Amino acid sequence: MQGQKLYSYIKEQVRIEDYAAQRLGYTVVRKGKYLSLREHDSVIIDPSRNCFWRNSRPGQGKAIGHGGSIIDFVMEFTEKNLHETLKELSEEVLHTLPDFRVQGVSSKRENRPGRAEQILRLPPRDRNMHNVFAYLIQTRKISPDIVQELVDRKQLYQDTNKNCVFIGYDWRNPEKAVFACRRGTNTKTPFYGDAVGCDYTQCFYFHNQAARLYVTECVIDALSVMTLKKEQRKDFDYLALAGVGKADCISTYLDRSWKEIWIGMDQDDPGRAGAEILKTVIRGRQPETKIVLDLPETEGMDWNQVLQGRTGSRGRG
């Protein structure tokens, strides 16, 4: 069942036209409401359904009606088998492909975050931490000791808009801040945002010099797991991905060997699919490392909801 969810996630996330242009070097052209390839004009791509069909092959002179999903497309235009295709596409969904060029279609390339030339711009610091402490401890039910430890490590402060600012430091240069995400403290008007210049190859990392790594989707979930684990929390280092779509940062932390890697994604379809992708990447780099899938038991839950439920408070702010 989880394998099927991985297939579905790949089919949703990897665009055929992106792969054709970026990976294979083909020129994508418009054909009415469909797309095609200048080099293979028998190929028709339906961008609304992210599928394709191929009416003929060179030299055959007849329609064959062959097509399918992005998985079928890769096998059709490369020499990869199914296993090789799934391995490549599993890694592909961990990256944001650059925009492709389509003749007759406007396309704007965005600056991809995490590039070396970008400089992290931290939000201005407030005079106190009142809103942050109240939000994390009273609303989110995070342990006060953990919140204070983040402050002491200079990984948390309050900006002038009363937001939480969580800071991640360079894996090899712990004095250099490379990542910062903001979380609003006003539960009536939720706010999420990353600082300009974030290095998404590292995201938010909490170092305990442990032999185990625990991976979550966001910082609040990582702090929730720390709170739930209490005395055992220092048995882990923690990595918060800043969302499933930025899961490529796991590769940075596979440069060192781990005894175990625990995957604590949300209990929903994107979370389960993201967990399968992480497992594929980890097994490819560290096949000897034990992987523990540690999702919340209840459908639709994340670890902070679990924490709030155990302390008699529910809700997402």
KAWO-V983348 format. One record per residue. N is the residue number from 0. RES is the residue in one letter. SS is DSSP state (alpha for helix, beta for strand, coil for the rest). OMEGA is omega in whole degrees, 0 to 359 (NA if undefined). BURIAL is + if it has 9 or more other C-alpha atoms within 8 Angstrom, else -. Layout:
BEGIN
n: {N,N}
res: {RES,RES}
ss: {SS,SS}
omega: {OMEGA,OMEGA}
burial: {BURIAL,BURIAL}
END
This chain:
BEGIN
n: {0,1,2,3,4,5,6,7,8,9,10,11,12,13,14,15,16,17,18,19,20,21,22,23,24,25,26,27,28,29,30,31,32,33,34,35,36,37,38,39,40,41,42,43,44,45,46,47,48,49,50,51,52,53,54,55,56,57,58,59,60,61,62,63,64,65,66,67,68,69,70,71,72,73,74,75,76,77,78,79,80,81,82,83,84,85,86,87,88,89,90,91,92,93,94,95,96,97,98,99,100,101,102,103,104,105,106,107,108,109,110,111,112,113,114,115,116,117,118,119,120,121,122,123,124,125,126,127,128,129,130,131,132,133,134,135,136,137,138,139,140,141,142,143,144,145,146,147,148,149,150,151,152,153,154,155,156,157,158,159,160,161,162,163,164,165,166,167,168,169,170,171,172,173,174,175,176,177,178,179,180,181,182,183,184,185,186,187,188,189,190,191,192,193,194,195,196,197,198,199,200,201,202,203,204,205,206,207,208,209,210,211,212,213,214,215,216,217,218,219,220,221,222,223,224,225,226,227,228,229,230,231,232,233,234,235,236,237,238,239,240,241,242,243,244,245,246,247,248,249,250,251,252,253,254,255,256,257,258,259,260,261,262,263,264,265,266,267,268,269,270,271,272,273,274,275,276,277,278,279,280,281,282,283,284,285,286,287,288,289,290,291,292,293,294,295,296,297,298,299,300,301,302,303,304,305,306,307,308,309,310,311,312,313,314,315,316}
res: {M,Q,G,Q,K,L,Y,S,Y,I,K,E,Q,V,R,I,E,D,Y,A,A,Q,R,L,G,Y,T,V,V,R,K,G,K,Y,L,S,L,R,E,H,D,S,V,I,I,D,P,S,R,N,C,F,W,R,N,S,R,P,G,Q,G,K,A,I,G,H,G,G,S,I,I,D,F,V,M,E,F,T,E,K,N,L,H,E,T,L,K,E,L,S,E,E,V,L,H,T,L,P,D,F,R,V,Q,G,V,S,S,K,R,E,N,R,P,G,R,A,E,Q,I,L,R,L,P,P,R,D,R,N,M,H,N,V,F,A,Y,L,I,Q,T,R,K,I,S,P,D,I,V,Q,E,L,V,D,R,K,Q,L,Y,Q,D,T,N,K,N,C,V,F,I,G,Y,D,W,R,N,P,E,K,A,V,F,A,C,R,R,G,T,N,T,K,T,P,F,Y,G,D,A,V,G,C,D,Y,T,Q,C,F,Y,F,H,N,Q,A,A,R,L,Y,V,T,E,C,V,I,D,A,L,S,V,M,T,L,K,K,E,Q,R,K,D,F,D,Y,L,A,L,A,G,V,G,K,A,D,C,I,S,T,Y,L,D,R,S,W,K,E,I,W,I,G,M,D,Q,D,D,P,G,R,A,G,A,E,I,L,K,T,V,I,R,G,R,Q,P,E,T,K,I,V,L,D,L,P,E,T,E,G,M,D,W,N,Q,V,L,Q,G,R,T,G,S,R,G,R,G}
ss: {coil,alpha,alpha,alpha,alpha,alpha,alpha,alpha,alpha,alpha,alpha,alpha,alpha,coil,coil,alpha,alpha,alpha,alpha,alpha,alpha,alpha,coil,coil,coil,coil,coil,beta,beta,beta,beta,coil,coil,beta,beta,beta,beta,coil,coil,beta,beta,beta,beta,beta,beta,beta,coil,coil,coil,coil,beta,beta,beta,beta,coil,coil,coil,coil,coil,coil,coil,coil,coil,coil,coil,beta,beta,beta,coil,alpha,alpha,alpha,alpha,alpha,alpha,alpha,alpha,coil,coil,coil,coil,alpha,alpha,alpha,alpha,alpha,alpha,alpha,alpha,alpha,alpha,alpha,coil,coil,coil,coil,coil,coil,coil,coil,coil,beta,beta,coil,beta,coil,coil,coil,coil,coil,coil,coil,coil,coil,coil,coil,coil,coil,coil,coil,coil,coil,coil,coil,beta,coil,coil,coil,coil,alpha,alpha,alpha,alpha,alpha,alpha,alpha,alpha,alpha,alpha,coil,coil,coil,coil,alpha,alpha,alpha,alpha,alpha,alpha,alpha,alpha,alpha,coil,coil,coil,beta,beta,beta,beta,coil,coil,coil,coil,beta,beta,beta,beta,beta,beta,coil,coil,coil,coil,coil,coil,coil,beta,beta,beta,beta,beta,beta,beta,coil,coil,coil,coil,coil,coil,coil,coil,beta,beta,beta,coil,coil,coil,coil,coil,coil,coil,coil,coil,beta,beta,beta,coil,coil,coil,coil,coil,beta,beta,beta,beta,beta,coil,coil,alpha,alpha,alpha,alpha,alpha,alpha,alpha,alpha,alpha,alpha,alpha,alpha,alpha,alpha,alpha,alpha,alpha,beta,beta,beta,beta,beta,coil,coil,coil,alpha,alpha,alpha,alpha,alpha,alpha,alpha,alpha,alpha,alpha,alpha,alpha,coil,coil,coil,coil,beta,beta,beta,beta,coil,coil,coil,coil,coil,alpha,alpha,alpha,alpha,alpha,alpha,alpha,alpha,alpha,alpha,alpha,alpha,alpha,alpha,alpha,alpha,alpha,coil,coil,coil,coil,beta,beta,beta,beta,coil,coil,coil,coil,coil,coil,coil,coil,coil,alpha,alpha,alpha,alpha,alpha,alpha,alpha,alpha,coil,coil,coil,coil,coil,coil,coil}
omega: {179,176,178,178,176,178,181,181,178,181,179,191,183,181,180,182,176,182,182,183,187,186,186,176,179,177,181,181,180,172,184,179,179,174,176,179,180,182,180,188,175,181,176,180,176,184,181,180,182,177,180,167,185,187,180,174,180,176,182,176,178,179,180,176,183,178,179,185,176,179,178,182,181,180,180,188,173,179,183,173,184,180,180,179,181,178,180,183,175,177,182,183,177,181,175,181,173,179,181,180,177,179,178,179,180,181,182,180,178,173,181,181,174,179,188,185,180,179,180,179,182,177,180,185,177,182,182,183,188,183,181,179,181,183,185,185,185,183,184,176,175,179,178,179,180,178,180,179,176,178,181,179,183,177,180,169,179,178,185,174,177,177,166,173,180,186,173,182,183,182,183,179,188,177,186,176,183,184,176,175,182,177,181,180,178,185,180,178,183,179,176,177,177,178,177,176,179,173,183,171,180,180,186,182,180,192,172,184,181,178,180,178,177,185,176,181,184,184,181,178,178,179,178,178,177,180,181,182,175,186,182,188,181,174,184,155,184,176,175,190,187,178,181,183,180,186,179,181,177,181,179,186,174,174,174,182,179,174,179,170,179,181,183,180,178,178,175,185,178,180,180,178,177,178,179,179,178,179,180,181,181,180,178,182,183,184,181,183,178,178,179,176,188,179,173,185,187,179,176,184,167,187,176,175,176,180,181,178,180,179,176,179,181,172,178,182,NA}
burial: {-,-,-,-,+,+,-,-,+,+,+,-,-,+,+,+,+,+,+,+,+,+,-,-,-,+,+,+,+,+,-,-,-,+,+,+,+,+,-,-,-,+,+,+,+,+,+,-,-,+,+,+,+,+,+,+,+,-,-,-,-,-,-,-,-,-,+,+,+,+,+,+,+,+,+,-,-,-,-,+,-,-,-,-,+,+,+,-,+,+,+,-,+,+,+,-,-,+,+,+,+,+,-,-,-,-,-,-,-,-,-,-,+,+,-,-,-,+,-,+,-,-,-,-,-,+,-,-,+,-,+,+,+,+,+,+,+,+,-,+,+,+,-,-,-,+,+,-,-,+,+,-,-,-,+,+,+,+,+,+,-,+,+,+,+,+,+,+,+,+,-,-,-,-,-,-,+,+,+,+,+,+,+,+,+,+,-,-,-,+,+,-,-,-,+,-,+,+,+,+,+,+,+,+,+,-,-,-,-,+,+,+,+,+,+,+,+,+,+,-,+,+,+,+,+,+,+,-,-,-,-,-,+,-,+,+,+,+,+,+,+,+,-,+,+,+,+,+,+,+,+,-,-,+,-,-,-,+,-,+,+,+,+,+,+,+,+,+,-,+,+,+,+,+,+,+,+,+,+,+,+,+,+,-,-,+,-,-,+,-,+,-,-,-,+,+,-,-,-,-,+,+,+,+,+,+,+,+,+,-,-,-,-,-,-,-,-}
END
